């Protein structure tokens, strides 16, 4: 396979997935998750397995 064929197939696949997603449900920016979500915003609860014992 050449690079052009592989790139074309990859681009077609990505566009197909985006089109399938867009037709499944209309986009709603008010219900969309945050673009950058570094956590839930909730305080931690429980332990961390990698924490050193005191």
mmCIF entry with sequence, helices, sheets and N, C-alpha, C, O atoms, coordinates in Angstrom:
data_MODEL
# 
_entry.id   MODEL 
# 
_entity.id                         1 
_entity.type                       polymer 
_entity.pdbx_number_of_molecules   1 
# 
_entity_poly.entity_id                      1 
_entity_poly.type                           'polypeptide(L)' 
_entity_poly.nstd_linkage                   no 
_entity_poly.nstd_monomer                   no 
_entity_poly.pdbx_seq_one_letter_code       
;(UNK)(UNK)(UNK)(UNK)(UNK)(UNK)(UNK)(UNK)(UNK)(UNK)(UNK)(UNK)(UNK)(UNK)(UNK)(UNK)
(UNK)(UNK)(UNK)(UNK)(UNK)(UNK)(UNK)(UNK)(UNK)(UNK)(UNK)(UNK)(UNK)(UNK)(UNK)(UNK)
(UNK)(UNK)(UNK)(UNK)(UNK)(UNK)(UNK)(UNK)(UNK)(UNK)(UNK)(UNK)(UNK)(UNK)(UNK)(UNK)
(UNK)(UNK)(UNK)(UNK)(UNK)(UNK)
;
_entity_poly.pdbx_seq_one_letter_code_can   XXXXXXXXXXXXXXXXXXXXXXXXXXXXXXXXXXXXXXXXXXXXXXXXXXXXXX 
_entity_poly.pdbx_strand_id                 A 
# 
loop_
_entity_poly_seq.entity_id 
_entity_poly_seq.num 
_entity_poly_seq.mon_id 
_entity_poly_seq.hetero 
1 1  UNK n 
1 2  UNK n 
1 3  UNK n 
1 4  UNK n 
1 5  UNK n 
1 6  UNK n 
1 7  UNK n 
1 8  UNK n 
1 9  UNK n 
1 10 UNK n 
1 11 UNK n 
1 12 UNK n 
1 13 UNK n 
1 14 UNK n 
1 15 UNK n 
1 16 UNK n 
1 17 UNK n 
1 18 UNK n 
1 19 UNK n 
1 20 UNK n 
1 21 UNK n 
1 22 UNK n 
1 23 UNK n 
1 24 UNK n 
1 25 UNK n 
1 26 UNK n 
1 27 UNK n 
1 28 UNK n 
1 29 UNK n 
1 30 UNK n 
1 31 UNK n 
1 32 UNK n 
1 33 UNK n 
1 34 UNK n 
1 35 UNK n 
1 36 UNK n 
1 37 UNK n 
1 38 UNK n 
1 39 UNK n 
1 40 UNK n 
1 41 UNK n 
1 42 UNK n 
1 43 UNK n 
1 44 UNK n 
1 45 UNK n 
1 46 UNK n 
1 47 UNK n 
1 48 UNK n 
1 49 UNK n 
1 50 UNK n 
1 51 UNK n 
1 52 UNK n 
1 53 UNK n 
1 54 UNK n 
# 
_struct_asym.id          A 
_struct_asym.entity_id   1 
# 
_struct_conf.conf_type_id            HELX_P 
_struct_conf.id                      HELX_P1 
_struct_conf.pdbx_PDB_helix_id       AA1 
_struct_conf.beg_label_comp_id       UNK 
_struct_conf.beg_label_asym_id       A 
_struct_conf.beg_label_seq_id        3 
_struct_conf.pdbx_beg_PDB_ins_code   ? 
_struct_conf.end_label_comp_id       UNK 
_struct_conf.end_label_asym_id       A 
_struct_conf.end_label_seq_id        24 
_struct_conf.pdbx_end_PDB_ins_code   ? 
_struct_conf.beg_auth_comp_id        UNK 
_struct_conf.beg_auth_asym_id        A 
_struct_conf.beg_auth_seq_id         3 
_struct_conf.end_auth_comp_id        UNK 
_struct_conf.end_auth_asym_id        A 
_struct_conf.end_auth_seq_id         24 
_struct_conf.pdbx_PDB_helix_class    1 
_struct_conf.details                 ? 
_struct_conf.pdbx_PDB_helix_length   22 
# 
_struct_conf_type.id          HELX_P 
_struct_conf_type.criteria    ? 
_struct_conf_type.reference   ? 
# 
loop_
_atom_site.group_PDB 
_atom_site.id 
_atom_site.type_symbol 
_atom_site.label_atom_id 
_atom_site.label_alt_id 
_atom_site.label_comp_id 
_atom_site.label_asym_id 
_atom_site.label_entity_id 
_atom_site.label_seq_id 
_atom_site.pdbx_PDB_ins_code 
_atom_site.Cartn_x 
_atom_site.Cartn_y 
_atom_site.Cartn_z 
_atom_site.occupancy 
_atom_site.B_iso_or_equiv 
_atom_site.pdbx_formal_charge 
_atom_site.auth_seq_id 
_atom_site.auth_comp_id 
_atom_site.auth_asym_id 
_atom_site.auth_atom_id 
_atom_site.pdbx_PDB_model_num 
ATOM 1   N N  . UNK A 1 1  ? 0.839   -1.186 0.000  1.00 0.00 ? 1  UNK A N  1 
ATOM 2   C CA . UNK A 1 1  ? 0.000   0.000  0.000  1.00 0.00 ? 1  UNK A CA 1 
ATOM 3   C C  . UNK A 1 1  ? 0.880   1.244  0.000  1.00 0.00 ? 1  UNK A C  1 
ATOM 4   O O  . UNK A 1 1  ? 1.941   1.281  0.623  1.00 0.00 ? 1  UNK A O  1 
ATOM 5   N N  . UNK A 1 2  ? 0.423   2.231  -0.696 1.00 0.00 ? 2  UNK A N  1 
ATOM 6   C CA . UNK A 1 2  ? 1.164   3.478  -0.713 1.00 0.00 ? 2  UNK A CA 1 
ATOM 7   C C  . UNK A 1 2  ? 0.679   4.385  0.411  1.00 0.00 ? 2  UNK A C  1 
ATOM 8   O O  . UNK A 1 2  ? -0.365  4.142  1.017  1.00 0.00 ? 2  UNK A O  1 
ATOM 9   N N  . UNK A 1 3  ? 1.436   5.410  0.674  1.00 0.00 ? 3  UNK A N  1 
ATOM 10  C CA . UNK A 1 3  ? 1.049   6.350  1.723  1.00 0.00 ? 3  UNK A CA 1 
ATOM 11  C C  . UNK A 1 3  ? -0.241  7.071  1.373  1.00 0.00 ? 3  UNK A C  1 
ATOM 12  O O  . UNK A 1 3  ? -1.070  7.327  2.246  1.00 0.00 ? 3  UNK A O  1 
ATOM 13  N N  . UNK A 1 4  ? -0.411  7.397  0.102  1.00 0.00 ? 4  UNK A N  1 
ATOM 14  C CA . UNK A 1 4  ? -1.617  8.118  -0.308 1.00 0.00 ? 4  UNK A CA 1 
ATOM 15  C C  . UNK A 1 4  ? -2.863  7.263  -0.107 1.00 0.00 ? 4  UNK A C  1 
ATOM 16  O O  . UNK A 1 4  ? -3.893  7.766  0.340  1.00 0.00 ? 4  UNK A O  1 
ATOM 17  N N  . UNK A 1 5  ? -2.781  5.996  -0.427 1.00 0.00 ? 5  UNK A N  1 
ATOM 18  C CA . UNK A 1 5  ? -3.916  5.099  -0.229 1.00 0.00 ? 5  UNK A CA 1 
ATOM 19  C C  . UNK A 1 5  ? -4.210  4.926  1.252  1.00 0.00 ? 5  UNK A C  1 
ATOM 20  O O  . UNK A 1 5  ? -5.368  4.987  1.665  1.00 0.00 ? 5  UNK A O  1 
ATOM 21  N N  . UNK A 1 6  ? -3.175  4.710  2.054  1.00 0.00 ? 6  UNK A N  1 
ATOM 22  C CA . UNK A 1 6  ? -3.354  4.526  3.487  1.00 0.00 ? 6  UNK A CA 1 
ATOM 23  C C  . UNK A 1 6  ? -3.915  5.794  4.132  1.00 0.00 ? 6  UNK A C  1 
ATOM 24  O O  . UNK A 1 6  ? -4.822  5.716  4.962  1.00 0.00 ? 6  UNK A O  1 
ATOM 25  N N  . UNK A 1 7  ? -3.392  6.944  3.764  1.00 0.00 ? 7  UNK A N  1 
ATOM 26  C CA . UNK A 1 7  ? -3.892  8.202  4.315  1.00 0.00 ? 7  UNK A CA 1 
ATOM 27  C C  . UNK A 1 7  ? -5.327  8.443  3.887  1.00 0.00 ? 7  UNK A C  1 
ATOM 28  O O  . UNK A 1 7  ? -6.140  8.914  4.683  1.00 0.00 ? 7  UNK A O  1 
ATOM 29  N N  . UNK A 1 8  ? -5.647  8.132  2.657  1.00 0.00 ? 8  UNK A N  1 
ATOM 30  C CA . UNK A 1 8  ? -7.023  8.294  2.177  1.00 0.00 ? 8  UNK A CA 1 
ATOM 31  C C  . UNK A 1 8  ? -7.996  7.385  2.901  1.00 0.00 ? 8  UNK A C  1 
ATOM 32  O O  . UNK A 1 8  ? -9.094  7.803  3.268  1.00 0.00 ? 8  UNK A O  1 
ATOM 33  N N  . UNK A 1 9  ? -7.586  6.134  3.106  1.00 0.00 ? 9  UNK A N  1 
ATOM 34  C CA . UNK A 1 9  ? -8.448  5.205  3.844  1.00 0.00 ? 9  UNK A CA 1 
ATOM 35  C C  . UNK A 1 9  ? -8.630  5.648  5.292  1.00 0.00 ? 9  UNK A C  1 
ATOM 36  O O  . UNK A 1 9  ? -9.737  5.567  5.824  1.00 0.00 ? 9  UNK A O  1 
ATOM 37  N N  . UNK A 1 10 ? -7.572  6.110  5.932  1.00 0.00 ? 10 UNK A N  1 
ATOM 38  C CA . UNK A 1 10 ? -7.671  6.565  7.317  1.00 0.00 ? 10 UNK A CA 1 
ATOM 39  C C  . UNK A 1 10 ? -8.573  7.792  7.417  1.00 0.00 ? 10 UNK A C  1 
ATOM 40  O O  . UNK A 1 10 ? -9.405  7.885  8.319  1.00 0.00 ? 10 UNK A O  1 
ATOM 41  N N  . UNK A 1 11 ? -8.405  8.728  6.490  1.00 0.00 ? 11 UNK A N  1 
ATOM 42  C CA . UNK A 1 11 ? -9.243  9.925  6.492  1.00 0.00 ? 11 UNK A CA 1 
ATOM 43  C C  . UNK A 1 11 ? -10.700 9.582  6.220  1.00 0.00 ? 11 UNK A C  1 
ATOM 44  O O  . UNK A 1 11 ? -11.596 10.146 6.847  1.00 0.00 ? 11 UNK A O  1 
ATOM 45  N N  . UNK A 1 12 ? -10.944 8.667  5.295  1.00 0.00 ? 12 UNK A N  1 
ATOM 46  C CA . UNK A 1 12 ? -12.311 8.237  5.006  1.00 0.00 ? 12 UNK A CA 1 
ATOM 47  C C  . UNK A 1 12 ? -12.936 7.559  6.224  1.00 0.00 ? 12 UNK A C  1 
ATOM 48  O O  . UNK A 1 12 ? -14.117 7.761  6.508  1.00 0.00 ? 12 UNK A O  1 
ATOM 49  N N  . UNK A 1 13 ? -12.159 6.762  6.938  1.00 0.00 ? 13 UNK A N  1 
ATOM 50  C CA . UNK A 1 13 ? -12.666 6.093  8.136  1.00 0.00 ? 13 UNK A CA 1 
ATOM 51  C C  . UNK A 1 13 ? -13.030 7.112  9.213  1.00 0.00 ? 13 UNK A C  1 
ATOM 52  O O  . UNK A 1 13 ? -14.094 7.022  9.826  1.00 0.00 ? 13 UNK A O  1 
ATOM 53  N N  . UNK A 1 14 ? -12.145 8.078  9.441  1.00 0.00 ? 14 UNK A N  1 
ATOM 54  C CA . UNK A 1 14 ? -12.407 9.098  10.462 1.00 0.00 ? 14 UNK A CA 1 
ATOM 55  C C  . UNK A 1 14 ? -13.638 9.922  10.096 1.00 0.00 ? 14 UNK A C  1 
ATOM 56  O O  . UNK A 1 14 ? -14.490 10.186 10.945 1.00 0.00 ? 14 UNK A O  1 
ATOM 57  N N  . UNK A 1 15 ? -13.728 10.329 8.828  1.00 0.00 ? 15 UNK A N  1 
ATOM 58  C CA . UNK A 1 15 ? -14.896 11.097 8.394  1.00 0.00 ? 15 UNK A CA 1 
ATOM 59  C C  . UNK A 1 15 ? -16.167 10.260 8.489  1.00 0.00 ? 15 UNK A C  1 
ATOM 60  O O  . UNK A 1 15 ? -17.228 10.790 8.816  1.00 0.00 ? 15 UNK A O  1 
ATOM 61  N N  . UNK A 1 16 ? -16.077 8.983  8.213  1.00 0.00 ? 16 UNK A N  1 
ATOM 62  C CA . UNK A 1 16 ? -17.233 8.100  8.353  1.00 0.00 ? 16 UNK A CA 1 
ATOM 63  C C  . UNK A 1 16 ? -17.699 7.982  9.786  1.00 0.00 ? 16 UNK A C  1 
ATOM 64  O O  . UNK A 1 16 ? -18.900 8.009  10.057 1.00 0.00 ? 16 UNK A O  1 
ATOM 65  N N  . UNK A 1 17 ? -16.758 7.853  10.705 1.00 0.00 ? 17 UNK A N  1 
ATOM 66  C CA . UNK A 1 17 ? -17.117 7.762  12.125 1.00 0.00 ? 17 UNK A CA 1 
ATOM 67  C C  . UNK A 1 17 ? -17.750 9.072  12.592 1.00 0.00 ? 17 UNK A C  1 
ATOM 68  O O  . UNK A 1 17 ? -18.737 9.054  13.328 1.00 0.00 ? 17 UNK A O  1 
ATOM 69  N N  . UNK A 1 18 ? -17.191 10.203 12.172 1.00 0.00 ? 18 UNK A N  1 
ATOM 70  C CA . UNK A 1 18 ? -17.753 11.504 12.555 1.00 0.00 ? 18 UNK A CA 1 
ATOM 71  C C  . UNK A 1 18 ? -19.150 11.666 11.971 1.00 0.00 ? 18 UNK A C  1 
ATOM 72  O O  . UNK A 1 18 ? -20.053 12.142 12.658 1.00 0.00 ? 18 UNK A O  1 
ATOM 73  N N  . UNK A 1 19 ? -19.341 11.278 10.713 1.00 0.00 ? 19 UNK A N  1 
ATOM 74  C CA . UNK A 1 19 ? -20.657 11.377 10.086 1.00 0.00 ? 19 UNK A CA 1 
ATOM 75  C C  . UNK A 1 19 ? -21.664 10.466 10.770 1.00 0.00 ? 19 UNK A C  1 
ATOM 76  O O  . UNK A 1 19 ? -22.812 10.857 10.979 1.00 0.00 ? 19 UNK A O  1 
ATOM 77  N N  . UNK A 1 20 ? -21.248 9.264  11.116 1.00 0.00 ? 20 UNK A N  1 
ATOM 78  C CA . UNK A 1 20 ? -22.139 8.341  11.819 1.00 0.00 ? 20 UNK A CA 1 
ATOM 79  C C  . UNK A 1 20 ? -22.526 8.892  13.182 1.00 0.00 ? 20 UNK A C  1 
ATOM 80  O O  . UNK A 1 20 ? -23.678 8.771  13.598 1.00 0.00 ? 20 UNK A O  1 
ATOM 81  N N  . UNK A 1 21 ? -21.578 9.493  13.875 1.00 0.00 ? 21 UNK A N  1 
ATOM 82  C CA . UNK A 1 21 ? -21.852 10.082 15.176 1.00 0.00 ? 21 UNK A CA 1 
ATOM 83  C C  . UNK A 1 21 ? -22.791 11.277 15.048 1.00 0.00 ? 21 UNK A C  1 
ATOM 84  O O  . UNK A 1 21 ? -23.686 11.454 15.875 1.00 0.00 ? 21 UNK A O  1 
ATOM 85  N N  . UNK A 1 22 ? -22.594 12.091 14.028 1.00 0.00 ? 22 UNK A N  1 
ATOM 86  C CA . UNK A 1 22 ? -23.423 13.285 13.848 1.00 0.00 ? 22 UNK A CA 1 
ATOM 87  C C  . UNK A 1 22 ? -24.855 12.923 13.464 1.00 0.00 ? 22 UNK A C  1 
ATOM 88  O O  . UNK A 1 22 ? -25.790 13.626 13.846 1.00 0.00 ? 22 UNK A O  1 
ATOM 89  N N  . UNK A 1 23 ? -25.038 11.845 12.722 1.00 0.00 ? 23 UNK A N  1 
ATOM 90  C CA . UNK A 1 23 ? -26.391 11.460 12.327 1.00 0.00 ? 23 UNK A CA 1 
ATOM 91  C C  . UNK A 1 23 ? -27.122 10.723 13.442 1.00 0.00 ? 23 UNK A C  1 
ATOM 92  O O  . UNK A 1 23 ? -28.353 10.686 13.450 1.00 0.00 ? 23 UNK A O  1 
ATOM 93  N N  . UNK A 1 24 ? -26.395 10.141 14.374 1.00 0.00 ? 24 UNK A N  1 
ATOM 94  C CA . UNK A 1 24 ? -27.023 9.401  15.467 1.00 0.00 ? 24 UNK A CA 1 
ATOM 95  C C  . UNK A 1 24 ? -27.754 10.301 16.433 1.00 0.00 ? 24 UNK A C  1 
ATOM 96  O O  . UNK A 1 24 ? -28.844 9.956  16.889 1.00 0.00 ? 24 UNK A O  1 
ATOM 97  N N  . UNK A 1 25 ? -27.194 11.425 16.751 1.00 0.00 ? 25 UNK A N  1 
ATOM 98  C CA . UNK A 1 25 ? -27.802 12.373 17.670 1.00 0.00 ? 25 UNK A CA 1 
ATOM 99  C C  . UNK A 1 25 ? -27.310 13.764 17.291 1.00 0.00 ? 25 UNK A C  1 
ATOM 100 O O  . UNK A 1 25 ? -26.119 13.953 17.045 1.00 0.00 ? 25 UNK A O  1 
ATOM 101 N N  . UNK A 1 26 ? -28.201 14.727 17.242 1.00 0.00 ? 26 UNK A N  1 
ATOM 102 C CA . UNK A 1 26 ? -27.740 16.080 16.904 1.00 0.00 ? 26 UNK A CA 1 
ATOM 103 C C  . UNK A 1 26 ? -26.833 16.629 17.994 1.00 0.00 ? 26 UNK A C  1 
ATOM 104 O O  . UNK A 1 26 ? -27.083 16.400 19.178 1.00 0.00 ? 26 UNK A O  1 
ATOM 105 N N  . UNK A 1 27 ? -25.788 17.349 17.617 1.00 0.00 ? 27 UNK A N  1 
ATOM 106 C CA . UNK A 1 27 ? -24.871 17.878 18.631 1.00 0.00 ? 27 UNK A CA 1 
ATOM 107 C C  . UNK A 1 27 ? -25.569 18.921 19.503 1.00 0.00 ? 27 UNK A C  1 
ATOM 108 O O  . UNK A 1 27 ? -26.304 19.774 19.004 1.00 0.00 ? 27 UNK A O  1 
ATOM 109 N N  . UNK A 1 28 ? -25.332 18.841 20.793 1.00 0.00 ? 28 UNK A N  1 
ATOM 110 C CA . UNK A 1 28 ? -25.893 19.786 21.746 1.00 0.00 ? 28 UNK A CA 1 
ATOM 111 C C  . UNK A 1 28 ? -24.745 20.316 22.598 1.00 0.00 ? 28 UNK A C  1 
ATOM 112 O O  . UNK A 1 28 ? -24.276 19.615 23.495 1.00 0.00 ? 28 UNK A O  1 
ATOM 113 N N  . UNK A 1 29 ? -24.283 21.541 22.338 1.00 0.00 ? 29 UNK A N  1 
ATOM 114 C CA . UNK A 1 29 ? -23.131 22.049 23.088 1.00 0.00 ? 29 UNK A CA 1 
ATOM 115 C C  . UNK A 1 29 ? -23.404 22.249 24.571 1.00 0.00 ? 29 UNK A C  1 
ATOM 116 O O  . UNK A 1 29 ? -22.464 22.342 25.359 1.00 0.00 ? 29 UNK A O  1 
ATOM 117 N N  . UNK A 1 30 ? -24.664 22.317 24.966 1.00 0.00 ? 30 UNK A N  1 
ATOM 118 C CA . UNK A 1 30 ? -24.987 22.520 26.376 1.00 0.00 ? 30 UNK A CA 1 
ATOM 119 C C  . UNK A 1 30 ? -24.911 21.231 27.182 1.00 0.00 ? 30 UNK A C  1 
ATOM 120 O O  . UNK A 1 30 ? -24.813 21.279 28.408 1.00 0.00 ? 30 UNK A O  1 
ATOM 121 N N  . UNK A 1 31 ? -24.953 20.086 26.521 1.00 0.00 ? 31 UNK A N  1 
ATOM 122 C CA . UNK A 1 31 ? -24.843 18.798 27.207 1.00 0.00 ? 31 UNK A CA 1 
ATOM 123 C C  . UNK A 1 31 ? -23.518 18.113 26.928 1.00 0.00 ? 31 UNK A C  1 
ATOM 124 O O  . UNK A 1 31 ? -23.270 17.018 27.434 1.00 0.00 ? 31 UNK A O  1 
ATOM 125 N N  . UNK A 1 32 ? -22.672 18.732 26.140 1.00 0.00 ? 32 UNK A N  1 
ATOM 126 C CA . UNK A 1 32 ? -21.394 18.134 25.765 1.00 0.00 ? 32 UNK A CA 1 
ATOM 127 C C  . UNK A 1 32 ? -20.436 18.143 26.954 1.00 0.00 ? 32 UNK A C  1 
ATOM 128 O O  . UNK A 1 32 ? -20.474 19.063 27.771 1.00 0.00 ? 32 UNK A O  1 
ATOM 129 N N  . UNK A 1 33 ? -19.580 17.131 27.056 1.00 0.00 ? 33 UNK A N  1 
ATOM 130 C CA . UNK A 1 33 ? -18.572 17.155 28.123 1.00 0.00 ? 33 UNK A CA 1 
ATOM 131 C C  . UNK A 1 33 ? -17.525 18.225 27.837 1.00 0.00 ? 33 UNK A C  1 
ATOM 132 O O  . UNK A 1 33 ? -17.399 18.704 26.710 1.00 0.00 ? 33 UNK A O  1 
ATOM 133 N N  . UNK A 1 34 ? -16.803 18.578 28.836 1.00 0.00 ? 34 UNK A N  1 
ATOM 134 C CA . UNK A 1 34 ? -15.758 19.587 28.686 1.00 0.00 ? 34 UNK A CA 1 
ATOM 135 C C  . UNK A 1 34 ? -14.682 19.091 27.725 1.00 0.00 ? 34 UNK A C  1 
ATOM 136 O O  . UNK A 1 34 ? -14.381 17.899 27.682 1.00 0.00 ? 34 UNK A O  1 
ATOM 137 N N  . UNK A 1 35 ? -14.108 20.007 26.958 1.00 0.00 ? 35 UNK A N  1 
ATOM 138 C CA . UNK A 1 35 ? -13.062 19.629 26.006 1.00 0.00 ? 35 UNK A CA 1 
ATOM 139 C C  . UNK A 1 35 ? -11.821 19.136 26.737 1.00 0.00 ? 35 UNK A C  1 
ATOM 140 O O  . UNK A 1 35 ? -11.197 18.168 26.304 1.00 0.00 ? 35 UNK A O  1 
ATOM 141 N N  . UNK A 1 36 ? -11.458 19.779 27.827 1.00 0.00 ? 36 UNK A N  1 
ATOM 142 C CA . UNK A 1 36 ? -10.344 19.352 28.667 1.00 0.00 ? 36 UNK A CA 1 
ATOM 143 C C  . UNK A 1 36 ? -10.890 19.099 30.063 1.00 0.00 ? 36 UNK A C  1 
ATOM 144 O O  . UNK A 1 36 ? -11.234 20.039 30.779 1.00 0.00 ? 36 UNK A O  1 
ATOM 145 N N  . UNK A 1 37 ? -10.968 17.849 30.448 1.00 0.00 ? 37 UNK A N  1 
ATOM 146 C CA . UNK A 1 37 ? -11.476 17.497 31.761 1.00 0.00 ? 37 UNK A CA 1 
ATOM 147 C C  . UNK A 1 37 ? -10.376 16.753 32.509 1.00 0.00 ? 37 UNK A C  1 
ATOM 148 O O  . UNK A 1 37 ? -10.078 15.597 32.209 1.00 0.00 ? 37 UNK A O  1 
ATOM 149 N N  . UNK A 1 38 ? -9.792  17.415 33.460 1.00 0.00 ? 38 UNK A N  1 
ATOM 150 C CA . UNK A 1 38 ? -8.697  16.803 34.218 1.00 0.00 ? 38 UNK A CA 1 
ATOM 151 C C  . UNK A 1 38 ? -9.189  16.092 35.464 1.00 0.00 ? 38 UNK A C  1 
ATOM 152 O O  . UNK A 1 38 ? -8.382  15.766 36.335 1.00 0.00 ? 38 UNK A O  1 
ATOM 153 N N  . UNK A 1 39 ? -10.453 15.847 35.576 1.00 0.00 ? 39 UNK A N  1 
ATOM 154 C CA . UNK A 1 39 ? -11.034 15.161 36.716 1.00 0.00 ? 39 UNK A CA 1 
ATOM 155 C C  . UNK A 1 39 ? -12.488 15.545 36.851 1.00 0.00 ? 39 UNK A C  1 
ATOM 156 O O  . UNK A 1 39 ? -13.004 16.364 36.090 1.00 0.00 ? 39 UNK A O  1 
ATOM 157 N N  . UNK A 1 40 ? -13.139 14.951 37.820 1.00 0.00 ? 40 UNK A N  1 
ATOM 158 C CA . UNK A 1 40 ? -14.561 15.203 37.992 1.00 0.00 ? 40 UNK A CA 1 
ATOM 159 C C  . UNK A 1 40 ? -14.824 16.459 38.809 1.00 0.00 ? 40 UNK A C  1 
ATOM 160 O O  . UNK A 1 40 ? -15.951 16.955 38.817 1.00 0.00 ? 40 UNK A O  1 
ATOM 161 N N  . UNK A 1 41 ? -13.828 16.981 39.489 1.00 0.00 ? 41 UNK A N  1 
ATOM 162 C CA . UNK A 1 41 ? -14.039 18.139 40.344 1.00 0.00 ? 41 UNK A CA 1 
ATOM 163 C C  . UNK A 1 41 ? -14.434 17.755 41.758 1.00 0.00 ? 41 UNK A C  1 
ATOM 164 O O  . UNK A 1 41 ? -14.549 18.617 42.630 1.00 0.00 ? 41 UNK A O  1 
ATOM 165 N N  . UNK A 1 42 ? -14.641 16.478 41.988 1.00 0.00 ? 42 UNK A N  1 
ATOM 166 C CA . UNK A 1 42 ? -15.016 16.008 43.318 1.00 0.00 ? 42 UNK A CA 1 
ATOM 167 C C  . UNK A 1 42 ? -13.756 15.735 44.132 1.00 0.00 ? 42 UNK A C  1 
ATOM 168 O O  . UNK A 1 42 ? -12.729 15.351 43.573 1.00 0.00 ? 42 UNK A O  1 
ATOM 169 N N  . UNK A 1 43 ? -13.827 15.930 45.450 1.00 0.00 ? 43 UNK A N  1 
ATOM 170 C CA . UNK A 1 43 ? -12.652 15.604 46.275 1.00 0.00 ? 43 UNK A CA 1 
ATOM 171 C C  . UNK A 1 43 ? -12.409 14.096 46.283 1.00 0.00 ? 43 UNK A C  1 
ATOM 172 O O  . UNK A 1 43 ? -13.327 13.301 46.078 1.00 0.00 ? 43 UNK A O  1 
ATOM 173 N N  . UNK A 1 44 ? -11.175 13.728 46.519 1.00 0.00 ? 44 UNK A N  1 
ATOM 174 C CA . UNK A 1 44 ? -10.842 12.309 46.534 1.00 0.00 ? 44 UNK A CA 1 
ATOM 175 C C  . UNK A 1 44 ? -11.438 11.625 47.751 1.00 0.00 ? 44 UNK A C  1 
ATOM 176 O O  . UNK A 1 44 ? -11.616 12.227 48.810 1.00 0.00 ? 44 UNK A O  1 
ATOM 177 N N  . UNK A 1 45 ? -11.739 10.354 47.567 1.00 0.00 ? 45 UNK A N  1 
ATOM 178 C CA . UNK A 1 45 ? -12.233 9.550  48.681 1.00 0.00 ? 45 UNK A CA 1 
ATOM 179 C C  . UNK A 1 45 ? -11.594 8.175  48.543 1.00 0.00 ? 45 UNK A C  1 
ATOM 180 O O  . UNK A 1 45 ? -11.511 7.629  47.443 1.00 0.00 ? 45 UNK A O  1 
ATOM 181 N N  . UNK A 1 46 ? -11.153 7.630  49.635 1.00 0.00 ? 46 UNK A N  1 
ATOM 182 C CA . UNK A 1 46 ? -10.508 6.331  49.581 1.00 0.00 ? 46 UNK A CA 1 
ATOM 183 C C  . UNK A 1 46 ? -9.003  6.472  49.487 1.00 0.00 ? 46 UNK A C  1 
ATOM 184 O O  . UNK A 1 46 ? -8.458  7.569  49.610 1.00 0.00 ? 46 UNK A O  1 
ATOM 185 N N  . UNK A 1 47 ? -8.358  5.380  49.272 1.00 0.00 ? 47 UNK A N  1 
ATOM 186 C CA . UNK A 1 47 ? -6.905  5.370  49.257 1.00 0.00 ? 47 UNK A CA 1 
ATOM 187 C C  . UNK A 1 47 ? -6.337  5.314  47.863 1.00 0.00 ? 47 UNK A C  1 
ATOM 188 O O  . UNK A 1 47 ? -7.060  5.191  46.874 1.00 0.00 ? 47 UNK A O  1 
ATOM 189 N N  . UNK A 1 48 ? -5.041  5.405  47.808 1.00 0.00 ? 48 UNK A N  1 
ATOM 190 C CA . UNK A 1 48 ? -4.306  5.307  46.551 1.00 0.00 ? 48 UNK A CA 1 
ATOM 191 C C  . UNK A 1 48 ? -3.325  4.162  46.712 1.00 0.00 ? 48 UNK A C  1 
ATOM 192 O O  . UNK A 1 48 ? -2.504  4.172  47.628 1.00 0.00 ? 48 UNK A O  1 
ATOM 193 N N  . UNK A 1 49 ? -3.398  3.207  45.860 1.00 0.00 ? 49 UNK A N  1 
ATOM 194 C CA . UNK A 1 49 ? -2.604  1.990  46.008 1.00 0.00 ? 49 UNK A CA 1 
ATOM 195 C C  . UNK A 1 49 ? -1.103  2.259  45.959 1.00 0.00 ? 49 UNK A C  1 
ATOM 196 O O  . UNK A 1 49 ? -0.325  1.501  46.539 1.00 0.00 ? 49 UNK A O  1 
ATOM 197 N N  . UNK A 1 50 ? -0.683  3.324  45.279 1.00 0.00 ? 50 UNK A N  1 
ATOM 198 C CA . UNK A 1 50 ? 0.736   3.606  45.161 1.00 0.00 ? 50 UNK A CA 1 
ATOM 199 C C  . UNK A 1 50 ? 1.256   4.500  46.272 1.00 0.00 ? 50 UNK A C  1 
ATOM 200 O O  . UNK A 1 50 ? 2.434   4.859  46.266 1.00 0.00 ? 50 UNK A O  1 
ATOM 201 N N  . UNK A 1 51 ? 0.404   4.871  47.234 1.00 0.00 ? 51 UNK A N  1 
ATOM 202 C CA . UNK A 1 51 ? 0.828   5.759  48.311 1.00 0.00 ? 51 UNK A CA 1 
ATOM 203 C C  . UNK A 1 51 ? 1.744   5.009  49.280 1.00 0.00 ? 51 UNK A C  1 
ATOM 204 O O  . UNK A 1 51 ? 1.504   3.846  49.604 1.00 0.00 ? 51 UNK A O  1 
ATOM 205 N N  . UNK A 1 52 ? 2.783   5.684  49.729 1.00 0.00 ? 52 UNK A N  1 
ATOM 206 C CA . UNK A 1 52 ? 3.710   5.075  50.684 1.00 0.00 ? 52 UNK A CA 1 
ATOM 207 C C  . UNK A 1 52 ? 3.066   5.039  52.078 1.00 0.00 ? 52 UNK A C  1 
ATOM 208 O O  . UNK A 1 52 ? 2.422   6.008  52.479 1.00 0.00 ? 52 UNK A O  1 
ATOM 209 N N  . UNK A 1 53 ? 3.231   3.950  52.811 1.00 0.00 ? 53 UNK A N  1 
ATOM 210 C CA . UNK A 1 53 ? 2.681   3.911  54.175 1.00 0.00 ? 53 UNK A CA 1 
ATOM 211 C C  . UNK A 1 53 ? 3.429   4.873  55.091 1.00 0.00 ? 53 UNK A C  1 
ATOM 212 O O  . UNK A 1 53 ? 4.610   5.157  54.888 1.00 0.00 ? 53 UNK A O  1 
ATOM 213 N N  . UNK A 1 54 ? 2.732   5.361  56.085 1.00 0.00 ? 54 UNK A N  1 
ATOM 214 C CA . UNK A 1 54 ? 3.347   6.303  57.032 1.00 0.00 ? 54 UNK A CA 1 
ATOM 215 C C  . UNK A 1 54 ? 4.052   5.575  58.143 1.00 0.00 ? 54 UNK A C  1 
ATOM 216 O O  . UNK A 1 54 ? 4.625   6.208  59.029 1.00 0.00 ? 54 UNK A O  1 
# 
